[in-house]
C-alpha cells in the first residue's frame, strides 16, 4: 500500500492539489516521499490528502477516486468534496 500512496501523492503534487500549502508543509511531504519502508509514512501522507484542494483546475477526478479507495481500504474517512461545495454556496 505504501507504494500506491506514494505514487498518488506524487500525482497530487504534480497536479497542483497542494499548491496552497506552505513551503514548509510541502518540503515535509517531499521528505516523506523519499523515505522507504516506513509504515508511518503511509499514514502521514494520507493525512496530507485531507488538506488538498481538489477544485484546482485540471485535477483528474480519478485521482480523488484513487485517494478515497485507498483511504477506505485503510479504514479512514473518505474525502468528501461535495460537503465543501455546499458550505461555500
C-alpha positions as a LaTeX table, in Angstrom:
\begin{tabular}{lrrr}
\hline
Residue & $x$ (\AA) & $y$ (\AA) & $z$ (\AA) \\
\hline
Unk1 & 0.00 & 0.00 & 0.00 \\
Unk2 & 2.88 & 2.40 & 0.75 \\
Unk3 & 4.00 & 2.38 & $-2.88$ \\
Unk4 & 0.47 & 3.23 & $-4.07$ \\
Unk5 & 0.12 & 6.03 & $-1.51$ \\
Unk6 & 3.46 & 7.50 & $-2.58$ \\
Unk7 & 2.51 & 7.33 & $-6.27$ \\
Unk8 & $-0.84$ & 9.02 & $-5.68$ \\
Unk9 & 0.77 & 11.70 & $-3.51$ \\
Unk10 & 3.29 & 12.45 & $-6.26$ \\
Unk11 & 0.44 & 12.71 & $-8.77$ \\
Unk12 & $-1.46$ & 15.04 & $-6.45$ \\
Unk13 & 1.64 & 17.22 & $-6.09$ \\
Unk14 & 2.22 & 17.37 & $-9.84$ \\
Unk15 & $-1.44$ & 18.29 & $-10.44$ \\
Unk16 & $-1.26$ & 21.25 & $-8.04$ \\
Unk17 & $-3.58$ & 19.89 & $-5.35$ \\
Unk18 & $-1.22$ & 21.09 & $-2.59$ \\
Unk19 & $-0.13$ & 24.43 & $-4.12$ \\
Unk20 & $-1.99$ & 26.35 & $-1.39$ \\
Unk21 & 0.09 & 24.75 & 1.40 \\
Unk22 & 3.13 & 26.45 & 2.89 \\
Unk23 & 6.59 & 25.71 & 1.54 \\
Unk24 & 7.45 & 24.03 & 4.85 \\
Unk25 & 4.49 & 21.64 & 4.56 \\
Unk26 & 5.35 & 20.72 & 1.00 \\
Unk27 & 9.01 & 20.18 & 1.99 \\
Unk28 & 7.94 & 17.82 & 4.79 \\
Unk29 & 5.74 & 15.94 & 2.34 \\
Unk30 & 8.60 & 15.63 & $-0.14$ \\
Unk31 & 10.89 & 14.32 & 2.61 \\
Unk32 & 8.29 & 11.68 & 3.44 \\
Unk33 & 8.20 & 10.68 & $-0.22$ \\
Unk34 & 11.94 & 9.99 & $-0.09$ \\
Unk35 & 11.67 & 7.61 & 2.88 \\
Unk36 & 11.34 & 3.91 & 2.16 \\
Unk37 & 9.83 & 1.03 & 4.13 \\
Unk38 & 8.44 & 3.07 & 6.97 \\
Unk39 & 4.83 & 2.18 & 7.80 \\
Unk40 & 4.29 & 5.57 & 9.43 \\
Unk41 & 4.95 & 7.32 & 6.10 \\
Unk42 & 1.75 & 5.93 & 4.60 \\
Unk43 & $-0.39$ & 7.35 & 7.40 \\
Unk44 & 1.37 & 10.72 & 7.33 \\
Unk45 & 0.99 & 11.10 & 3.57 \\
Unk46 & $-2.68$ & 10.15 & 3.73 \\
Unk47 & $-3.19$ & 12.94 & 6.29 \\
Unk48 & $-1.94$ & 15.42 & 3.71 \\
Unk49 & $-4.62$ & 14.24 & 1.29 \\
Unk50 & $-7.30$ & 15.75 & 3.54 \\
Unk51 & $-5.77$ & 19.22 & 3.11 \\
Unk52 & $-5.74$ & 19.03 & $-0.70$ \\
Unk53 & $-7.60$ & 21.44 & $-2.95$ \\
Unk54 & $-9.42$ & 19.10 & $-5.31$ \\
Unk55 & $-11.16$ & 22.01 & $-7.06$ \\
Unk56 & $-7.92$ & 23.09 & $-8.71$ \\
Unk57 & $-8.36$ & 23.29 & $-12.47$ \\
Unk58 & $-7.14$ & 20.21 & $-14.25$ \\
Unk59 & $-7.17$ & 17.80 & $-11.31$ \\
Unk60 & $-8.38$ & 14.48 & $-12.70$ \\
Unk61 & $-11.37$ & 13.08 & $-10.81$ \\
Unk62 & $-9.88$ & 9.59 & $-10.98$ \\
Unk63 & $-7.13$ & 10.86 & $-8.66$ \\
Unk64 & $-9.70$ & 11.69 & $-5.98$ \\
Unk65 & $-11.32$ & 8.31 & $-6.57$ \\
Unk66 & $-7.93$ & 6.57 & $-6.08$ \\
Unk67 & $-7.38$ & 8.52 & $-2.84$ \\
Unk68 & $-10.78$ & 7.57 & $-1.48$ \\
Unk69 & $-10.33$ & 3.93 & $-2.45$ \\
Unk70 & $-7.07$ & 3.66 & $-0.51$ \\
Unk71 & $-8.48$ & 5.62 & 2.43 \\
Unk72 & $-11.41$ & 3.19 & 2.63 \\
Unk73 & $-9.05$ & 0.21 & 2.48 \\
Unk74 & $-7.08$ & 1.73 & 5.37 \\
Unk75 & $-10.27$ & 2.25 & 7.40 \\
Unk76 & $-10.07$ & 6.05 & 7.22 \\
Unk77 & $-12.85$ & 8.50 & 6.26 \\
Unk78 & $-13.14$ & 9.42 & 2.60 \\
Unk79 & $-12.55$ & 12.90 & 1.23 \\
Unk80 & $-15.96$ & 14.44 & 0.68 \\
Unk81 & $-15.65$ & 17.34 & $-1.76$ \\
Unk82 & $-19.42$ & 17.82 & $-2.02$ \\
Unk83 & $-19.63$ & 18.90 & 1.58 \\
Unk84 & $-17.21$ & 21.75 & 0.83 \\
Unk85 & $-19.29$ & 22.86 & $-2.15$ \\
Unk86 & $-22.41$ & 23.17 & 0.00 \\
Unk87 & $-20.53$ & 25.14 & 2.65 \\
Unk88 & $-19.34$ & 27.64 & 0.05 \\
Unk89 & $-22.80$ & 28.13 & $-1.50$ \\
\hline
\end{tabular}
